[in-house]
Structure formats: structure tokens, C-alpha cells
Amino acid sequence: MTAQGPVAGDPGRALAVQQMFDRIAPTYDLANRVLSMGVDTLWRRRAIAALGEGARGQVLDLCAGTMDITLAVLAGGARCVTALDFSAEMLACGRQRLPEGAPVTVVQGDAQDLKLDDASFDAGLCGFGLRNVPDNRLALAQLYRVLRPGGRFAVLEFFRPVRGDARAFHAVFNKLVLPTVGGLISGDRAAYAYLADSMQTYLRRPEFEDLAREVGFEIVSGQELLPPVASLVVVQKPGASA
Ligand SMILES: C[S@@+](CC[C@H](N)C(=O)[O-])C[C@H]1O[C@@H](n2cnc3c(N)ncnc32)[C@H](O)[C@@H]1O
């Protein structure tokens, strides 16, 4: 595993988030399975399908956590995957799940300051990581830099809910079920309360798409998924197809 330096942007907030993920890492997968009832697996598959041929090349899994996306991309035939996250404990749990000899480079680092080569990835994904990153513009600019021209990046995220049905779902599921069930499984209710609250203070999907455009991306698609809480945004670096 290669390690990178301190976190850019808002170091205080970032450090607290990093420590929180380190704490909940051992129970993260179980909590995810129970809370999502498997629907997150479908979301991830959909995100990978949206990458087209790039998903079979060199792929970046940003905020990889315990590597659900890394594993899914590998199963889909990716040549190699770089799994990057700033939580050493999340990565350690993910590493245990990798098949022997899997073509995965594990990098501990900050999404806002990628120590990765320019134009080195055919495609990339970030699952439910970016709303924890203090400066999304910095992170998007970094993603733009490391993608090859024509490369796509898929973002699965819980944006701040706008529609009435999404707000109702948020009020019941995220504010009540998430902290209660996540808290019971992890023993850390505060961590799951943070995850719910962070949706309320994050960008709305159109605001995120505007930021992506500002750093140079084209928006391929942006849509709400079901249940009406997660969204998938697919962006592309202009240029010849990867
Ligand atoms: C909710 S988890 C999602 C993990 C995985 N992508 C998934 O779909 O299950 C969010 C991850 O983002 C990571 N993360 C948050 N801020 C980060 C940053 N600034 N740089 C790198 N990783 C970060 C956390 O450590 C955590 O593993």
C-alpha cells in the first residue's frame, strides 16, 4: 500500500471523518448490507455499466472504503484497479476481501490531492464518498486531471434531497433507521447520525453537476435511483474515447 500526506481543504473536518471511518470499518460491510437490503449492489452495477468500455481498462475507485466497487469492477473484467481512500482501516478491511493476486493497487490518500499520474485512468467511480470530501471542486479537478480524454467517471451519491418523496424518505429512513440500525451494528450511533446529516448539508445534484462542468467535464447523465435517496451522475472528460 502506498500512503500519501495530510489532507487538503479543511484538515480538521477531514481528520474527524477519517477517524470516524477508521472506527466503523470493521462493521461497515455488515451495516451496509443490512441497511441497504442489497439495493446498493444494483446501484454499483448500474454505475459500472455507465462507464462503457473504460470499465475494462485501468479504473480508479475513489473513496474505495472496503472495496465493494473495486471487487465489482474486477468481476466485470477491469484490467487493473487503483483503490484509493484516506482511511487505513477501511482499506485494510477491503484488502482482506481481494482475491489472491488481484490486479489492485491500494493507495491511502486524499481525494483532493491525488498523487496519481495525469491521464492515467480509462474510467473511475466514487461510491458515497464525495459528500465527505470538504472541497468537491478540488476533488473534481483532480479527477479531471487523472482521467484520459474520453474517460468517464461515475458518482453514486446521496445528494441533498430536493423532491418531496426524497425528503420524506430521508426524514424516515436516514434520520431514524440509519442512526438506529447503524448505531446498533457498529456501536457508534454518532457516526451514522453524521452520515445522515451530511446528506442535508451536501450539494444538490444540479449544483454538483455545475461544479463538474466548471472544471471541464461534460455531463453524460444525472438521475435519481430507487429508492429515491441515491443518485448516479456520469461525467466525461472531453476528447477521443478512452
Ligand atoms: C461511505 S464510505 C463509501 C465506501 C465505498 N466507496 C462504498 O461504496 O461502500 C466513504 C469513504 O470515503 C472515504 N473518504 C472520505 N473523505 C475522503 C477523502 N478526502 N479522501 C479519500 N477518501 C475519503 C472514507 O474513508 C470512506 O471509506
The ligand as a MOL file (V3000), in Angstrom:
LIG
                    3D

  0  0  0     0  0            999 V3000
M  V30 BEGIN CTAB
M  V30 COUNTS 27 29 0 0 0
M  V30 BEGIN ATOM
M  V30 1 C -19.4810 5.8280 2.8700 0
M  V30 2 S -17.8700 5.2220 2.5470 0 CHG=1
M  V30 3 C -18.0640 4.5040 0.9470 0
M  V30 4 C -17.0830 3.3880 0.6560 0
M  V30 5 C -17.2940 2.6640 -0.6820 0
M  V30 6 N -16.9920 3.5260 -1.8040 0
M  V30 7 C -18.6880 2.1070 -0.8160 0
M  V30 8 O -19.3410 2.3640 -1.8400 0
M  V30 9 O -19.1210 1.3710 0.0790 0 CHG=-1
M  V30 10 C -16.9860 6.7180 2.2060 0
M  V30 11 C -15.4760 6.5390 2.1020 0
M  V30 12 O -14.9030 7.7850 1.6870 0
M  V30 13 C -13.6330 7.9000 2.3310 0
M  V30 14 N -13.2300 9.3190 2.2890 0
M  V30 15 C -13.8860 10.3600 2.8320 0
M  V30 16 N -13.2280 11.5120 2.6090 0
M  V30 17 C -12.1170 11.1940 1.8810 0
M  V30 18 C -11.0480 11.9510 1.3360 0
M  V30 19 N -10.9630 13.2820 1.4980 0
M  V30 20 N -10.0950 11.2990 0.6330 0
M  V30 21 C -10.1560 9.9510 0.4840 0
M  V30 22 N -11.1420 9.1710 0.9950 0
M  V30 23 C -12.1210 9.7870 1.6800 0
M  V30 24 C -13.8760 7.3530 3.7250 0
M  V30 25 O -12.6940 6.9880 4.3820 0
M  V30 26 C -14.7960 6.1620 3.4180 0
M  V30 27 O -14.0840 4.9680 3.2530 0
M  V30 END ATOM
M  V30 BEGIN BOND
M  V30 1 1 1 2
M  V30 2 1 2 3
M  V30 3 1 2 10
M  V30 4 1 3 4
M  V30 5 1 4 5
M  V30 6 1 5 6
M  V30 7 1 5 7
M  V30 8 2 7 8
M  V30 9 1 7 9
M  V30 10 1 10 11
M  V30 11 1 11 12
M  V30 12 1 11 26
M  V30 13 1 12 13
M  V30 14 1 13 14
M  V30 15 1 13 24
M  V30 16 1 14 15
M  V30 17 1 14 23
M  V30 18 2 15 16
M  V30 19 1 16 17
M  V30 20 1 17 18
M  V30 21 2 17 23
M  V30 22 1 18 19
M  V30 23 2 18 20
M  V30 24 1 20 21
M  V30 25 2 21 22
M  V30 26 1 22 23
M  V30 27 1 24 25
M  V30 28 1 24 26
M  V30 29 1 26 27
M  V30 END BOND
M  V30 END CTAB
M  END
